[in-house]
Amino acid sequence: MVNYSLEEFHRDCLILSAQIVDDFQPTCIVMLVRGGVSVGAWISQSFETKLIYTSACFPSGGVSGKILFVSDICRSAETIRKVFNNTLSREILVTYKLACIHYSPTESDLVPDFYVRKISSDDWIVYPWESTR
């Protein structure tokens, strides 16, 4: 188990934001519930966009433009694929990218466009917003 501190989280959000700003200016940010909300709230401060949604409350009409999906971790990518299918299945023109703090390349065939830390399949991350019970 890896206890991931609030200080590490803040630092990694700054690193992640810098990566994204250099490459992609989203018109919409979609935060994957639950962990993506914390990450998305922090990195959204780096962008001009006012269109910020959670994956649970995406507008039924969809949005167009550049969508940035945000999660805390990309491990199996099952949740991320479900969100992609639910939000990108509409017939709208979008460019989308995925950002997360942690990425496990041995467990996911989906490679995030932006990430800060590679982790192994043995790493279990406990984020500051999670209970350690």
C-alpha positions as CSV (number, residue, x, y, z in Angstrom):
1,M,0.0,0.0,0.0
2,V,1.3,3.4,-1.0
3,N,0.1,6.4,1.1
4,Y,-0.1,9.3,-1.3
5,S,0.2,12.6,0.6
6,L,-1.7,15.8,-0.1
7,E,1.6,17.5,-0.8
8,E,2.5,14.9,-3.5
9,F,-1.0,15.3,-4.9
10,H,-0.6,19.1,-5.2
11,R,2.8,18.8,-6.8
12,D,1.6,16.2,-9.3
13,C,-1.4,18.3,-10.2
14,L,0.9,21.2,-11.1
15,I,3.1,18.8,-13.2
16,L,0.0,17.4,-14.9
17,S,-1.4,20.8,-15.6
18,A,1.9,21.9,-17.2
19,Q,1.9,18.9,-19.5
20,I,-1.6,19.6,-20.6
21,V,-1.2,23.3,-21.1
22,D,1.8,22.7,-23.4
23,D,-0.2,20.4,-25.7
24,F,-4.0,20.8,-25.3
25,Q,-6.4,23.6,-24.5
26,P,-9.7,21.9,-23.6
27,T,-13.1,23.5,-24.2
28,C,-14.6,21.0,-21.7
29,I,-13.3,19.0,-18.8
30,V,-15.0,15.8,-17.7
31,M,-13.9,14.5,-14.3
32,L,-14.4,10.8,-13.6
33,V,-16.3,10.3,-10.4
34,R,-14.7,9.9,-7.6
35,G,-11.0,10.4,-7.8
36,G,-11.1,12.4,-11.0
37,V,-13.1,15.1,-9.3
38,S,-10.2,16.0,-6.9
39,V,-7.7,16.0,-9.8
40,G,-10.0,17.8,-12.2
41,A,-10.8,20.6,-9.7
42,W,-7.1,21.4,-9.2
43,I,-6.0,21.3,-12.8
44,S,-9.1,23.1,-14.1
45,Q,-7.6,26.3,-12.6
46,S,-5.0,26.2,-15.4
47,F,-7.6,26.6,-18.2
48,E,-10.0,29.2,-19.5
49,T,-12.9,26.7,-19.9
50,K,-16.1,27.2,-18.0
51,L,-17.5,23.8,-19.1
52,I,-16.6,21.4,-16.3
53,Y,-18.6,18.3,-15.7
54,T,-18.5,15.1,-13.8
55,S,-18.9,11.8,-15.7
56,A,-22.2,11.3,-13.8
57,C,-23.7,14.6,-14.9
58,F,-22.6,15.0,-18.5
59,P,-25.1,17.0,-20.6
60,S,-27.5,14.8,-22.6
61,G,-26.9,16.8,-25.7
62,G,-23.2,16.3,-25.5
63,V,-20.6,18.9,-26.1
64,S,-18.3,19.6,-29.0
65,G,-14.7,20.7,-29.2
66,K,-11.8,19.5,-27.2
67,I,-12.7,17.3,-24.2
68,L,-10.2,16.5,-21.4
69,F,-11.2,13.5,-19.4
70,V,-9.6,13.5,-15.9
71,S,-9.0,10.6,-13.5
72,D,-6.8,9.9,-10.6
73,I,-5.6,6.6,-11.9
74,C,-5.6,4.5,-15.1
75,R,-5.3,0.9,-14.0
76,S,-7.7,-1.5,-15.8
77,A,-9.3,1.4,-17.7
78,E,-12.7,-0.3,-17.4
79,T,-14.3,2.8,-15.8
80,I,-12.6,5.1,-18.3
81,R,-13.9,3.1,-21.2
82,K,-17.4,3.2,-19.9
83,V,-17.3,7.0,-19.5
84,F,-15.8,7.3,-23.1
85,N,-18.7,5.1,-24.4
86,N,-21.3,7.1,-22.6
87,T,-20.1,10.5,-23.5
88,L,-18.5,10.0,-26.9
89,S,-21.2,7.8,-28.4
90,R,-23.2,10.8,-29.4
91,E,-22.8,12.0,-33.0
92,I,-20.7,15.1,-32.2
93,L,-17.3,16.2,-33.3
94,V,-14.8,16.1,-30.6
95,T,-11.1,15.7,-29.9
96,Y,-10.5,14.1,-26.6
97,K,-7.5,13.3,-24.4
98,L,-7.1,11.6,-21.1
99,A,-5.2,12.9,-18.1
100,C,-4.4,11.1,-14.8
101,I,-1.8,11.1,-12.1
102,H,-1.1,7.4,-11.9
103,Y,-0.9,5.0,-14.8
104,S,-0.2,1.2,-14.6
105,P,1.1,0.2,-18.0
106,T,1.1,-3.5,-17.1
107,E,-2.6,-3.5,-16.4
108,S,-4.0,-1.1,-19.0
109,D,-3.9,-1.2,-22.7
110,L,-5.2,2.4,-22.7
111,V,-2.4,4.8,-22.5
112,P,-3.3,8.2,-21.0
113,D,-2.3,11.2,-23.1
114,F,-1.0,12.9,-19.9
115,Y,0.2,11.2,-16.7
116,V,2.7,11.9,-14.0
117,R,3.6,8.6,-12.4
118,K,3.9,5.1,-13.7
119,I,3.0,2.4,-11.1
120,S,3.3,-1.3,-11.0
121,S,0.4,-3.7,-10.6
122,D,1.5,-4.3,-7.0
123,D,1.1,-0.7,-6.0
124,W,-2.1,0.1,-4.3
125,I,-2.4,3.9,-4.0
126,V,-4.3,5.4,-1.0
127,Y,-5.2,8.9,-1.9
128,P,-5.6,11.7,0.7
129,W,-9.4,11.7,0.1
130,E,-9.8,8.0,0.7
131,S,-10.4,6.2,4.0
132,T,-7.7,3.8,5.1
133,R,-10.2,1.6,6.9
